[in-house]
Amino acid sequence: MSTAPRFELYQDKAGEWRWRLVVANGNIIADSGEGYASKQGAKRGIGSVKSSAPEAAVVATDAE
């Protein structure tokens, strides 16, 4: 049984808020990369990813 992709909010061991994007098979495909002082800050980070990603370009950084 698969589930829809989801953003998970959680507090790390240092007490900072983080998010991760989990897909149907349970793999984490993205995370916040930084801790946020507040849960609301982490939610704003999720909102930024959701609104920015559809327009994001794919840029190859290798020599090929």
C-alpha positions in Angstrom: 0.0 0.0 0.0 1.5 3.3 -1.1 1.0 6.6 0.6 1.1 10.1 -0.9 4.4 12.1 -0.6 4.5 14.0 2.7 6.5 16.6 4.5 7.4 15.6 8.0 8.1 18.2 10.7 10.2 17.2 13.6 12.5 18.4 16.4 16.1 17.3 16.3 18.3 16.5 19.3 19.3 20.1 19.7 15.7 21.2 19.8 15.6 22.8 16.4 12.8 22.2 13.9 13.5 20.4 10.7 11.5 19.0 7.8 11.9 16.1 5.4 10.1 15.1 2.2 9.2 11.4 2.3 7.8 9.7 -0.8 5.4 6.7 -1.1 8.1 4.0 -0.7 9.3 5.7 2.5 12.5 7.2 1.1 13.5 10.7 2.1 14.2 12.6 -1.1 14.8 16.1 0.5 15.4 17.7 3.8 15.7 21.2 5.3 19.5 21.0 5.5 19.3 23.4 8.5 17.5 23.6 11.8 14.9 26.3 12.5 14.4 28.0 15.8 10.6 27.6 15.5 8.1 25.2 14.1 6.6 28.1 12.2 10.0 28.8 10.6 10.2 25.2 9.4 6.7 25.5 8.0 7.7 28.6 6.1 10.7 26.6 4.7 8.3 23.9 3.4 6.1 26.6 1.9 9.1 28.1 0.1 10.0 24.7 -1.4 6.4 24.0 -2.5 6.1 27.4 -4.2 9.6 27.5 -5.7 10.2 24.0 -7.0 7.7 23.9 -9.9 9.6 26.8 -11.6 13.1 25.5 -10.7 15.5 24.9 -13.6 17.6 21.8 -13.9 21.2 22.8 -14.4 24.0 20.3 -15.0 27.2 21.2 -13.1 29.5 18.6 -14.6 31.7 19.0 -17.7 29.5 16.9 -20.0 
